[in-house]
Structures are given as structure tokens and as C-alpha cells.
Amino acid sequence: MDFVLPQIISIGIYNSQIAQKGRAVSINRKTALFEIEIPIEAGGVSYIDSQYMQISPDMLICAKPGQTRHTKFPFKCYYIHMSLNNGVLFDSLIHMPSFIKTDKYDIYCEIFKKLCKFYDSGLDSDKIIVYSLIFELIYRLIGDSGRLLSPNNIKNSNYTSIENTIRYIKNNLNSDLSLKTVAAYSGFSPIYFHNLFKAFTGKTLRDYVEEMRVKKAANMIVSTNYTLTQIAYECGFSSQSYFSYAFRRRMKLTPREYGRAVFERYETEK
């Protein structure tokens, strides 16, 4: 996936008492940029599309292009407005929640203070520092927004998509089930899909796929005459050695030991 740098439109401090003097609510508008903000103090209410949240210093706002937003004042915040149309950073930001709760306010605040300082310097050499701070900001937002995903707040449409994806995985265990491939099948970006899938299943995609492959292999060991090499291939393992390693790690027995143990148990129970 391409790594495209955002075009920075503006960075600074917004104060509604100065910018919107005499107004109680901002004009409803459609955003054309990524607008990331962190309140400096408690204030009014932020509205984005059909969502809203009381403004407080333990939250961040991430408005995306095409969303409709307005704000009930007062509102004072640090902000960065960026233009970005594709690439891994775009995918990371476009699927973020509009409102992100955080217990790292001081860390975010320090990032924004430095962004303002080095952006305002106007020196070309400080652009490197500005972009490094933007990367850190997005990295932390990904972490905090990922922790917000849980089975209780995943949209029904996402439930359906993950359920369909799980069905796809089980029916295609001998195919390429990398994060990039499965995320593309599900219709999500890899980063967002990773967070969504883990929230839904409690496992990473890699762990889940390996677990399903080992279960299929265990069944094939006792129900077919396939060789271990054939079983490894049918279950999607890259090699027989890795198959044996993964099987033993999960089943506490090698494939051969597992087959003998099941056979012996069957003979005992006859």
C-alpha cells in the first residue's frame, strides 16, 4: 500500500470566543479535510453527522472529509487540518471514530504544542519534526480508537461483514489468508479490519486462522488416509515443518502423537 504524506493546511489554536464572538453555535458545514482536534478546556458540544459528544479534555475529535459538523460553544482546542486522498495514513484516519476518549491527554497535548511550535517556525528543516509528530499523533489515535472497538459498539453491518469473513476463512483455509487479502475481502482497510476482527473474536486474524487450520488438520489426521505433507497443504500451512510446529504449540502433541493418542483412546473405549 502506498505511503502518502498528508498536505498540511493549518495547525494552531481555535478559540470560539474570539473566532465566533457573539455566536452560540457554529454554522453547519460539510468538511473537506481531516480535522483532528483536542479540547484545551471543557466546553459545549461537538456534533458530527448523527453523533455528538460533550466537549472535555479527555477526548479527541477526528472529523473526516464529507462529514457534516457543527459545534455548540464555547470551544477552545488545538487543531490540525490536513488534506489526504489515499495511502496507508488515509486508510488509518478514514475509519477512525469521530470521537475518541483517551487517558493520555497530557501526551496528546504535548504533541499539539510541539506541532504549533515547529509549524509556526516556518523553517524547512522543522518540517521533518512536524511530520514525525503527525505520525506519532496518528499512531496513538490508532491505538486509542482500536481499544474503543468492542462487541457492544460494533455496528450491525460490521457484525455481518465479520461473520461473512469468518465463513470465508473456514471455507478457504488452504488459500492466502493474509491480513491484506482478508481485509480486502471484507471491504475494510487492514488496520481497521485488524481492530474490528480482534474486537469481534478476541483473537488476531493470524491466531484465528492458525487455530482453524490446526482444527481442520486434527480432524483430517483421524478421518483420512492423507500423509502429513498432504494435510499440511490442504490446511494452508506453508510447509510440513511449520505445520508440525503450529500443531504441537496448540495441541501439545505432534501430529503423529495426536493420531496415536486418538486411536488408543478409541481402542480403549471400544
C-alpha positions as CSV (number, residue, x, y, z in Angstrom):
1,M,0.0,0.0,0.0
2,D,1.3,3.5,-0.9
3,F,2.6,5.7,1.9
4,V,1.4,9.2,1.0
5,L,2.3,12.3,3.1
6,P,-0.6,14.5,4.1
7,Q,-0.7,18.1,2.9
8,I,-0.8,20.2,6.0
9,I,-3.4,23.0,5.6
10,S,-3.2,24.6,9.0
11,I,-2.1,23.9,12.6
12,G,-3.0,26.1,15.6
13,I,-5.3,27.0,18.4
14,Y,-9.0,27.7,17.9
15,N,-11.0,29.8,20.4
16,S,-14.7,30.3,19.7
17,Q,-14.9,33.3,21.9
18,I,-12.5,35.1,19.5
19,A,-13.4,33.4,16.2
20,Q,-17.1,33.3,16.7
21,K,-17.7,36.2,19.0
22,G,-21.4,36.6,19.9
23,R,-22.5,33.2,18.4
24,A,-23.8,30.3,20.4
25,V,-23.5,27.6,17.7
26,S,-21.3,27.3,14.6
27,I,-22.7,27.1,11.1
28,N,-23.5,23.5,10.0
29,R,-20.9,22.7,7.3
30,K,-19.5,19.8,5.3
31,T,-15.8,19.1,5.9
32,A,-13.4,18.8,3.0
33,L,-10.3,17.9,5.2
34,F,-9.2,15.7,8.0
35,E,-9.8,17.9,11.1
36,I,-8.2,16.5,14.3
37,E,-8.7,18.5,17.5
38,I,-8.1,18.2,21.2
39,P,-10.0,20.5,23.6
40,I,-7.9,22.7,25.8
41,E,-10.8,23.0,28.3
42,A,-14.3,21.8,28.8
43,G,-16.9,23.5,26.7
44,G,-20.0,22.9,24.7
45,V,-21.0,20.0,22.4
46,S,-19.4,18.8,19.2
47,Y,-21.8,17.3,16.5
48,I,-20.5,15.2,13.6
49,D,-23.1,13.6,11.3
50,S,-25.6,11.9,13.7
51,Q,-23.1,11.7,16.6
52,Y,-22.4,14.2,19.3
53,M,-20.3,14.4,22.4
54,Q,-19.8,16.8,25.3
55,I,-16.5,18.6,24.8
56,S,-14.0,17.8,27.5
57,P,-10.2,17.4,27.7
58,D,-10.3,13.6,27.8
59,M,-11.4,13.3,24.2
60,L,-10.2,13.9,20.7
61,I,-12.2,14.8,17.7
62,C,-11.5,13.3,14.3
63,A,-13.7,14.7,11.5
64,K,-13.3,13.2,8.1
65,P,-13.8,14.6,4.6
66,G,-17.5,14.6,3.6
67,Q,-18.9,14.6,7.2
68,T,-21.2,17.3,8.4
69,R,-20.4,19.0,11.6
70,H,-21.2,22.0,13.9
71,T,-20.3,22.9,17.4
72,K,-22.2,24.4,20.4
73,F,-19.9,26.9,22.0
74,P,-17.7,27.5,24.0
75,F,-15.0,25.6,22.3
76,K,-11.2,26.0,22.6
77,C,-8.9,23.5,21.1
78,Y,-5.6,22.6,19.4
79,Y,-6.2,21.6,15.9
80,I,-4.5,20.2,12.7
81,H,-6.3,20.3,9.3
82,M,-4.8,18.0,6.6
83,S,-5.6,17.0,3.1
84,L,-5.1,13.3,2.2
85,N,-6.7,11.2,-0.5
86,N,-5.1,7.8,-0.4
87,G,-2.4,5.6,1.1
88,V,-2.0,3.9,4.4
89,L,-2.4,7.1,6.5
90,F,-5.7,7.8,4.7
91,D,-7.0,4.3,5.4
92,S,-6.0,4.7,9.1
93,L,-7.8,8.0,9.5
94,I,-10.9,7.4,7.4
95,H,-12.1,4.6,9.6
96,M,-11.4,6.2,12.9
97,P,-14.3,7.1,15.3
98,S,-15.3,10.7,15.2
99,F,-14.9,10.9,19.0
100,I,-12.0,9.2,20.8
101,K,-11.8,9.0,24.5
102,T,-8.2,9.0,26.0
103,D,-6.4,8.8,29.3
104,K,-3.3,10.2,27.7
105,Y,-4.4,13.9,27.4
106,D,-1.1,15.2,28.5
107,I,0.8,13.3,25.8
108,Y,-1.6,14.4,23.1
109,C,-1.5,18.0,24.4
110,E,2.3,18.0,24.2
111,I,2.2,16.7,20.6
112,F,-0.1,19.5,19.6
113,K,2.0,22.1,21.4
114,K,5.1,21.0,19.5
115,L,3.2,20.9,16.2
116,C,2.2,24.5,16.8
117,K,5.8,25.5,17.7
118,F,7.5,23.9,14.8
119,Y,4.8,24.6,12.2
120,D,4.9,28.3,13.1
121,S,8.7,28.5,12.8
122,G,8.4,28.5,9.0
123,L,11.8,26.7,8.7
124,D,12.1,24.0,6.1
125,S,14.2,21.9,8.5
126,D,11.4,21.9,11.0
127,K,9.1,20.2,8.5
128,I,10.7,16.9,9.4
129,I,9.8,17.4,13.1
130,V,6.3,18.3,12.2
131,Y,5.7,15.2,10.1
132,S,7.3,13.0,12.8
133,L,4.8,14.5,15.3
134,I,1.9,13.8,12.9
135,F,3.0,10.2,12.6
136,E,3.1,9.9,16.3
137,L,-0.3,11.5,16.6
138,I,-1.9,9.1,14.1
139,Y,-0.1,6.1,15.7
140,R,-1.6,7.0,19.1
141,L,-5.0,7.6,17.6
142,I,-5.0,4.2,16.0
143,G,-4.2,2.6,19.4
144,D,-6.8,4.5,21.3
145,S,-9.5,4.1,18.6
146,G,-8.8,0.4,18.4
147,R,-9.4,0.0,22.1
148,L,-12.8,1.5,21.6
149,L,-14.0,-1.3,19.4
150,S,-15.9,-4.0,21.4
151,P,-18.7,-6.4,20.5
152,N,-21.1,-3.9,22.3
153,N,-20.4,-1.0,19.9
154,I,-19.6,-2.6,16.6
155,K,-22.3,-1.7,14.1
156,N,-24.7,-4.4,12.9
157,S,-23.4,-4.1,9.4
158,N,-19.9,-4.8,10.7
159,Y,-21.1,-7.8,12.5
160,T,-22.5,-9.2,9.2
161,S,-19.3,-8.4,7.4
162,I,-17.1,-10.2,10.0
163,E,-19.5,-13.2,10.1
164,N,-19.2,-13.4,6.3
165,T,-15.4,-13.1,6.6
166,I,-15.2,-15.9,9.2
167,R,-17.3,-18.1,6.9
168,Y,-14.9,-17.2,4.0
169,I,-11.9,-18.1,6.2
170,K,-13.3,-21.5,7.2
171,N,-14.1,-22.4,3.5
172,N,-10.7,-21.3,2.2
173,L,-8.1,-22.5,4.8
174,N,-5.7,-23.6,2.1
175,S,-5.8,-20.2,0.4
176,D,-3.9,-16.9,1.0
177,L,-5.4,-15.6,4.3
178,S,-3.0,-12.8,5.0
179,L,-4.3,-9.6,6.6
180,K,-4.2,-7.7,3.4
181,T,-6.1,-10.3,1.5
182,V,-8.8,-10.9,4.1
183,A,-9.3,-7.2,4.8
184,A,-9.8,-6.6,1.1
185,Y,-12.4,-9.3,1.0
186,S,-14.2,-7.8,4.0
187,G,-14.1,-4.3,2.4
188,F,-12.1,-2.6,5.2
189,S,-8.6,-1.2,5.4
190,P,-6.1,-3.7,7.0
191,I,-5.7,-1.6,10.2
192,Y,-9.4,-1.1,10.8
193,F,-10.1,-4.7,10.0
194,H,-7.5,-5.9,12.4
195,N,-9.1,-3.9,15.2
196,L,-12.6,-4.9,14.2
197,F,-11.8,-8.6,13.9
198,K,-10.0,-8.7,17.3
199,A,-12.9,-7.0,19.0
200,F,-15.3,-9.5,17.4
201,T,-13.3,-12.7,18.1
202,G,-10.9,-11.8,20.8
203,K,-8.1,-13.0,18.6
204,T,-5.9,-11.6,15.9
205,L,-6.6,-12.8,12.3
206,R,-3.3,-14.7,12.3
207,D,-4.1,-16.5,15.5
208,Y,-7.6,-17.3,14.4
209,V,-6.6,-18.6,11.0
210,E,-3.9,-20.8,12.6
211,E,-6.4,-22.2,15.1
212,M,-8.8,-23.1,12.4
213,R,-6.1,-24.7,10.3
214,V,-4.9,-26.8,13.2
215,K,-8.5,-27.9,14.0
216,K,-9.0,-28.9,10.4
217,A,-5.7,-30.8,10.4
218,A,-6.6,-32.6,13.6
219,N,-9.8,-33.8,12.0
220,M,-8.1,-34.9,8.9
221,I,-5.4,-36.9,10.8
222,V,-8.1,-39.2,12.3
223,S,-10.6,-39.2,9.4
224,T,-8.5,-39.5,6.2
225,N,-5.5,-41.5,4.9
226,Y,-3.7,-38.4,3.8
227,T,0.0,-38.0,4.6
228,L,1.1,-35.2,6.9
229,T,2.5,-33.4,3.9
230,Q,-0.9,-33.6,2.2
231,I,-2.7,-32.5,5.3
232,A,-0.3,-29.5,5.7
233,Y,-1.1,-28.5,2.1
234,E,-4.8,-29.0,2.4
235,C,-4.9,-26.9,5.6
236,G,-2.9,-24.0,4.2
237,F,0.4,-24.4,6.0
238,S,3.5,-23.2,4.1
239,S,5.5,-26.3,5.0
240,Q,5.2,-29.6,6.9
241,S,7.7,-28.4,9.4
242,Y,5.7,-25.3,10.2
243,F,2.5,-27.4,10.3
244,S,4.2,-29.6,12.9
245,Y,5.4,-26.6,14.9
246,A,2.0,-24.9,14.9
247,F,0.1,-28.2,15.7
248,R,2.3,-29.0,18.7
249,R,2.1,-25.5,20.0
250,R,-1.7,-25.6,20.1
251,M,-2.4,-29.3,20.7
252,K,0.6,-30.0,23.0
253,L,1.3,-33.1,20.8
254,T,2.9,-33.6,17.4
255,P,0.6,-34.6,14.6
256,R,1.8,-38.2,14.8
257,E,1.4,-38.3,18.6
258,Y,-2.1,-36.8,18.3
259,G,-3.1,-39.5,15.8
260,R,-1.8,-42.3,18.1
261,A,-3.5,-40.8,21.2
262,V,-6.9,-40.6,19.5
263,F,-6.5,-44.2,18.1
264,E,-5.5,-45.5,21.5
265,R,-8.5,-43.8,23.2
266,Y,-10.8,-45.2,20.5
267,E,-9.4,-48.7,21.1
268,T,-9.8,-48.3,24.9
269,E,-13.4,-47.1,24.6
270,K,-14.5,-50.0,22.2
